[in-house]
């Protein structure tokens, strides 16, 4: 075995017989903190390594995404990994977490196989990799809201020459994150045609925010289960942990309710564009293996329409002109005065509780249109009989009647109280917030501007919050209008840099930052379906992932090189992530940003 020193890196099995290694005439050097492409010559070959090796050791955070929040030690020595000899070991016996760990381990090994280029057979040999998972709580596979996702990772060589990766975590989800980090430390060395990794690593890591999510709307346009899984796959690679499933809306009802199957029969776009109980179970299991909780939302009382036509429980369904009764066609809201509304809701809640087993639930509650309710004579009569005024305060009282009844029905089915998430709305405004919504029950998801005074009002009154401010986290912005000409309502397009700089801590301020649960990137699908979901989400959602995991003090400029590396990882996973720069910039790091040019 021949070894040499390069960049202070000990590398085993290097081609020394010729300047051309593996038919390549170029390699990389770390120059002023950037990897630079150089010609391989007799003079520089001792200082030139593959791009993968250079990225590991030229970056302060070893090219990891998101960057760890704790101790990071990566010693400058590499070993070849035998990709045919990788084992993930954990608790003996029939631990409840075993099946989830087995699925996560299968994914871990599969992602290592994806590092191998299609035209490569990989050099034979290398060291066996043994991953040992030590999980403190091995009794539960349940994803608890606001749980501990910390982990430690220690990579060493054993006395018999194997590579040992020891992972310690409180629960299986922290352990899964550690496997993701380990995956990112393994790379393909194209000079030697082999997989390599550092053989001496210690990392301690934990996320800053417990809620790191993506909202995907599957009602405006149907999204296939394959694409939903692909989205969850990208989330796992980026250590995002909440898939917020906006599963129904006024446009369609693709969710198959066991208790009310007629809703999807009438409300789905077609008999194929539905989510059966089997589909839901498969997605939930897929998420568990990737550390992603599936958070269902049943939005009400507004955003309800298709599927409910025959129930007699709707107000202003598809009423014209639509702009007088809702924000987009077709209009539709539940009629809070009908007792049957709450019976129907309880049936849907029953189904969702049984299927999702939620530890937090989203009840929607946005964009209630008072004109819709006002246009229905029976609602006005019901309010008048109860001395409710036909104005803002009266309709907020009606809305509270609905929300209180809905919450009671949900709690009845769940058996105990859960945190309930609702969108910002008139009900969460200063005039009505504390009167109708308790801060120990409700978490408020903010979709307005990041500088909206309502945010500080919420925090001042002790409400936990989740950011989805549309000026940074609405990924449907910046495209053509669809109810008018020009661009859509929230244009312009939001670049990954702005997403990265969208800091919950800065928006909240030091006094209230502990009330920020995190954030969600949102993709409303009026103008998106299977064909573009990937490119709309990625890599922008990954930019948010690092913000929420690390809350870095540095700017996007400091993260750009690692962002490009992570974008490549997503593409390897068959996620059609947007490109963010020419490939030349990747091979000549630091040469493209205006204020980052190497001298």
FENHUMO-V959202 format. One line per field, one symbol per residue. phi: phi as a letter, one per 20 degrees, with the letter a starting at -180 (. if undefined). burial: 1 if it has 24 or more other C-alpha atoms within 12 Angstrom, else 0. Layout:
phi->???
burial->???
//
This chain:
phi->.dcbdblmdecemefdfbfedlmddbbcceclncecfcffcffdffddcfffffffdeegdlmfbfffedfcccfebccfdefecccddbgfnefgegfffffffffgfffffffffgeddmffnoefddddeddfddecdfeefmefdfbcccdbeefenfeddedcbfbffffffffffggfedbeeffdlbecbfdbcbcdbaffdfdccceceddgcfdffffgfffffffffdmecceeeeecaffbcefeefecfffffedffbfeecdfgffffffffgfgfdmdeedfcdfaeelcbgoegeemdddlflfdfgfecaeafefrbfefeegfgfffgffffgffffeelfdbcddmndlfdffffffdgffffffffdmefebggfffffffgfffffffffffffnafcfdecffaffefgfcgffdcefeddddeedeffdfgffffffgenefccebgffcceeefncffcdbemeffdfefdffffffefegffffngfcffeffqbcedcedgcbbgfcggffedefffffgfgffdlfffefffegffffffgfffffemeefgfdaffgffecgnedfgdcffe
burial->00000110111111100000110001111110111111010000111111111111111111111111100111111111111001111100000011011101101110111111000001100111111111111100111111111111111110000111111111111111111111111111111111111111111111111111111111111111101111111111111111111111111111111101111111111000111100010011111111111111111111111111101011111110000011111111111110001111111111111011111111111111111111110011001000000100011111111111111011101100011111111111100110011110111111110100011111111111111111111111101000000000010011111111111110110001111111111111111111011111111111111111111100011111111111111111101111110000111111100000000
//
